Amino acid sequence: MAVEVRKKEKETTASLLRRFSRRVQQSGVLLRARRTRFYEPPKSKRKKRIDALRRATMTKEHEKLVKLGKIEERRR
C-alpha cells in the first residue's frame, strides 16, 4: 500500500511534509513495517524446553559460584 500526496498550489514544503507524515501514520504502513522487522518465528516445544533447561543450569552454576565466593552476587 503506497501513500501518495500531491503538492497543492502555494503549499509550503513543510506543510506538504506534515500532510504526508499524517497520511503515513493513519495508513498503518509504519506499524506493519515494524511488525515484519521484529518478527520472531514461534519456537518449537523442544527448543523452548532446551532453552529453559539451559537457563536453569546456568542459574544453578551461578548460585554455586556465589556460595563459593568466586563471584559477587548479582544486584538488580
C-alpha positions in Angstrom: 0.0 0.0 0.0 1.6 3.2 -1.2 0.9 6.6 0.3 0.7 9.4 -2.2 0.4 13.1 -1.5 0.4 15.8 -4.3 1.5 19.3 -3.7 -1.3 21.9 -3.7 -1.0 25.4 -5.2 1.0 27.7 -3.0 1.6 25.0 -0.4 4.9 25.1 1.5 7.2 22.1 1.6 6.8 21.9 5.4 3.1 21.8 5.1 3.3 19.1 2.4 5.7 17.1 4.6 3.3 17.4 7.6 0.4 16.2 5.5 2.4 13.2 4.2 3.5 12.2 7.7 -0.1 12.3 8.9 -1.2 10.1 5.9 1.6 7.6 6.6 0.6 7.4 10.3 -3.1 6.9 9.5 -2.4 4.3 6.9 -0.6 1.9 9.3 2.4 1.4 7.0 4.9 2.0 9.8 3.1 -0.4 12.1 3.2 -3.2 9.5 6.9 -2.5 8.8 7.8 -2.7 12.5 5.9 -5.9 12.9 7.7 -7.6 10.0 11.1 -6.1 11.0 11.0 -7.5 14.5 9.1 -10.8 13.7 10.3 -13.8 15.5 9.0 -17.2 14.4 7.4 -19.2 17.2 9.8 -21.7 18.9 9.0 -25.4 18.9 8.3 -27.1 22.3 11.6 -28.9 22.1 13.5 -25.6 21.6 11.6 -24.0 24.5 12.4 -26.9 26.7 16.1 -26.9 25.8 16.4 -23.1 26.4 14.6 -23.5 29.8 17.0 -26.3 30.9 20.0 -24.2 29.8 18.7 -21.2 31.9 18.1 -23.4 34.9 21.6 -24.9 34.6 23.3 -21.5 34.3 21.3 -20.2 37.3 22.4 -23.2 39.5 26.0 -22.8 38.4 25.9 -19.1 39.2 24.4 -19.7 42.7 27.1 -22.3 43.3 29.9 -19.8 42.4 28.4 -17.1 44.6 28.3 -19.5 47.6 31.9 -20.5 47.0 32.9 -16.8 46.8 34.2 -17.0 43.3 32.0 -14.2 42.0 29.9 -11.5 43.6 26.1 -11.7 43.9 24.0 -10.0 41.2 22.3 -6.8 42.2 19.1 -5.7 40.5 
